[in-house]
Amino acid sequence: MDIRIPPGSDSPPLAALRAADPFADSFAAGYAGVIAFLAVADAGSFSRAADRLCVGRSAVSRNVRKLEDRLGARLFQRTTRSISLTREGELFYENCRPGMEYIVRALDDMRELRSGPPRGHLRIQSTPAFGRKIIAPLLPRFHARFPDITTELLLSEQAPNFATDRIDVAFRDGKLEDSDIVARRIIPMQTVTCASLSYMAAHGLPRTIEALDRHRCIAFRAASSRISDWEFKVDGQTVRRQVAALHIFNDMDLILQAALAGQGVAQLPGYLACEAIRSGRLAVCLSQFAPDDGGHYLCYLSRKHLPARIRAFADHAANELRALDLACPGLLRRSRSASS
């Protein structure tokens, strides 16, 4: 007996294969539809997504529609003027995006392994003050050495999400608690408590940690919205103290400016305060309690085959930063003796 299969239908063996094998079912869902969906979600419109993918708008719309039919769910809420993700679309995006980023990263890695000299785009994340003061100035020399690598420097206090935000390299104060992250300690981190000479003349400087309660302090509000504790080292033990702040900023550069203006006592990273200390515009206090075990770390995802562009930048940045004179131990000793 002849078995007739309607046009467009799966043959029994193919249908059985799709039912039994998740890869076959995923292929049937159409990776073109997933890519089109992600592009539209990122771009916020079908037209911009089509431009990014170098295809017609109708092709993007058709692939998204096929994907919605396959999933049995509407992924976008469409109006004449805008589109937005439905709740189902948001869930699908959250699940698909990390996987697609890994696929793109894997393709980039394989291209670099074959193509020889380092090339490609590098996304770098740093805390704002460290990025402005330390990382941005080293980029011109990096570009001169590796003209085929383009760079993007993102400033944020948030811990980097390497997969979702496509971050290649991040600079952090302290290690990231993630087994998938390689954290290279490139330079020690010095933390200094200091104030301007005008503040010192008017109010003196604290000689003990407890004396901070009687001084005007300038505090930092972290990305978590919490006011950061000040950190000290007493008898080898880390001591954290919440200061009563007269001024609060969420940017370290603003804290430096407030301290220079005589607005109060501040606790600053050494790289940011060292020039003002050398020039005599800031005086250090409580240096006998300064923490000495911190570090600035260069972080990237752990991989068996590290892309050449990341290895080139990591080595360049480490060499450049280690050559900088960011510590002021002699000044700290002089300040200690002056305040005792």
N, C-alpha and C positions, 0 to 999 in steps of 0.2 A: 504494500500500500504506500502510495506516495504521501509524503508529508509536506504540505505547503506552508511556508513561513511568510507572513505578510511583510511587505517592504518596510524596512526600518526597524523590524523587530529583531531581538537577539535570538540566535540559534540556541537550542536547549543546552548544548555544552557550554556556550559562552555565558548564558544566563546562570548556569550552575557555578561556573568559575567565579563570576562576580559575587554571587551569594556567599561563596566560601572564602574568597580571598579579599582582604581589605584593600590591597594595592589595586586590584582590578576595579573594585568599586570606586576608589578614589580617582582612578584614571577616568572612569566613566563620568564622574562629577565634573570633569573638565578643569584642568589647571589653568587654562586660558580664562575661564570664568573667575577663578580665585584671584588671578593676577589683575584682571579688570576690576573686580570688586575692591581689592586693596588700593589700587590706583585711584579709583573714584573716592573712596573713603578718605585717603590722604589729601587729594587735591580739592575735594569739596564740590566737584562738578564733573559731569561726563565729558565736557569739551576739554577742560584742562587735562583730565586723565588721558584722553585720546591724543592730545599733543605730546604728553610725556611718553606714551607708548608708541608714538609714530604710526598710529592707525586712525581710521575714520571713527567719528563719534558713533555711527550706527553699529560698527563692529563691537565697540565697548558695550553699548546698550544691549545688543543681542546676546553677548556672552554673559552679562550679568543676569539678564532675563532667563537664560537657559539654566544658570546656576540656581536661581530662585525656584524655578520649576523643579529642578532635581532635588532641592532641599525641602520643597514644600513650604517655604516660608518667604515672606517679604523682607528683604534686607534693607531697603531704603524707603523712606517716606518722601515722595516726590510731590512738589508743587510747581507751579509755573515759574517761580522765581528762585527756589532753593531746593536742596535735598538734604536729608539728615538720616542718620542711621536709626533704624528701629531697635527695639530692645534685642530682638533676635540678631540684627545686624551687628550691634555692639558686642554681643557674646561671640559671634562668629569671627569678628575682627580680632578680638582679644586672643582667641585660640589660634588664628591663622598667622598673625603678624610675626610672632617670634620664629615660627618654623620657616617662613619665607625669608626672614633676615638671615637665618643660618644657611639657606640654600644660596642666596645671593653672595654671602661671604665665602662659601665653599667654591663657587664659580670664580670669584675674584682671586681667591688663593691659588687656584689651579692656573689661571691666566698668568699670575705673577711668577709662578714656578717655571713656566715655559718661556717667559718673555725676557729674562735676563735682568738688566739694570732695574733698580727700584723705580716704580712708577705707580700712578693711581691717585686716589683721593684719600686724605687722612683726616679723620675727625678727632679732635683733641678736646678734652674737657678739663677744666681747672677751676679751683675756687677763684672768685673774682680778683682779690688782691694779688694772689700769687700769679695769676694769669697775666694781669696788667704789668706787674713789676718785673717778673722773672721770665715767663714763657714767651710773651709777645716779642720782647727784644731779641730772642735767639732765633726767631723764624726767618729773618732775612738771610742769615748765614746758612741756615739749613736749605733754603731755596737756592742759594748760590751753589751749594754742593750737589743738590738733587733737583734740578730744574723740571724733571718730569713728574714730581710729586706736588699736588696741590693740597693746601691745608685749610682747615676750618677750625677755629678756636672758639669754643663755647664756654662761657663763664657761668658757673652755677654753684651754689652751696649744697645742692642736693647730691647725694651719692649717685654715681653714674649707673645707668641701666645699659650695660654694654650691648645687649641683644636688641632691645626695643628701640633705643636711641641711636643705634649703629655707631657707638663710640669705639674707636680703635685704641686710644691711649688716654688715660686719666691721671691727673696729679692730685694726690690727696695727702692730708696731714694725718698720719696714722694708717695702719693697714685696714683693708676692707675684709670683713669677716665672711669670706666666700672662698670655698675650696677650688672653684673654677677660675679664680683670679690669681695671676702672678703679680706680686707686689715687690718691686725692687727699691730698696732704701738707697736714695741717691745722695742726700745730704742730711746732716743732723738738723733738727728743728730746735731753735733757741726761742724761749719765751721770756720776754722782759716786762717788768712792771716799771712804769716811768711816768714822768710829768715834766712840764716845761719849767724853765728857770723862773718865769714870772709867777707860776703857781707855787713853786718852792719858796720864793721870797715872801709870798703872802701867807702861805699856810704851812710851810715846812713839808717834810716827806715822812711817810709812815716808816717806823723802825721795826714794827712787828706786824704780823698778819692781822692780829686783833685790832691794831690801830687803824686799819682801813675803815672801820665803822665810823670814825670821826673825820673821814675825808670825803671829798666829792669824787665820785668814781664815774667812769665812762664805760658802759657795758655793751656787749654784743648780743643781738638777738639772732639765734641760729635759724636755719631753714625749717626746723621743727616748730618754730614760733616760741621756743623756750629761751629764756635768757641764759647764756652760757655761764657756767661756773668759772671762777678763776682757779688756776692750778698752781700748786706749790709742792716742794719736796722738803719734808721735815724728818730728820733722822732716818733718811732712806725710804720713807713712806710717802706716797702721794696723798696730798691733802687738797680737797676741793672746797671752795668757799663761794657762796652766793653773796655778792656785794650789793649794798644799797646804792643804786645808780641815780645820779642826777640827770645824766644823758644816756640814751639807748639808741644804737644804730644797728642796722643789719648789713653794714658794709665796713670792712676794716679800714679802708682808706678814709672814710668819714671819721672814724675813731681817731686815726692818726692826726687828722686836721684839727679835731676838737682838742686833742692833747697839746698840739703845738700852739693853739690859741689860748692856752692857759685855763681850759674849762674843767680840768680835773686830772685824776690819776687814771691811767689806762694800762691794760695788759695787752701787749702786742707781740706778734711774731717778730723774731729778730731781723729777718730779711727786710721787713717793712720799716723798722725803727732804726736800723744800724747807721744809716747816713745822718739822721738827725742827732743821734748820740755822738757820732764822730765830730760833727760840727758844733756840738755844745748846745744845741737847741733843746735837747731833752736830757734829763738827768735820770739815772736808773736808781731804783730803790728796791729793797728786799731781795737783792741779788743772791744773798746767802741761801735763799729758799727757792731759787729759780729751778724749774724742772730741767733735767739734763738727759733724759732718755727718749725724747721725741724724735721724729724723723719725717722728712718729706719723701713720699713714695710715688714711683712711677708704676702704674698698674695697667695690665692688659689681660685679655682672656687667654687662658692656658690652651695652647694648641700644639699638636705634634709638629706641624709645619707652619712656623710663624711667617706671615707674609713679609716680603723683603722691605716694603715701605715702613712697616711697623718696627722691624729690627733696625733699620737705618735711623729712624727718628729716635728710638729709645737709646741707642748708642750715642747719637749726636747730643741729645739732651743731657744724658748722664755726664758726658765729658765736659760740656759747656758749664753745667751747673756746679760741678766739682771744682771748676777753675775760679768760680766767683768767691769774693771775700765777703761773706754774709755774716760771719760771726764776729763778736766784739768782746772776747774774753778779757783783754787788757783793760778796756773801758769799764767792764763790769767790776773788776778788782778795784779800780780807782774809785768808782762810785761807792763800793762797799766801804772802803776806808773813810771816805768823806762823810758818810751818814752814820758811822759808828760813834 
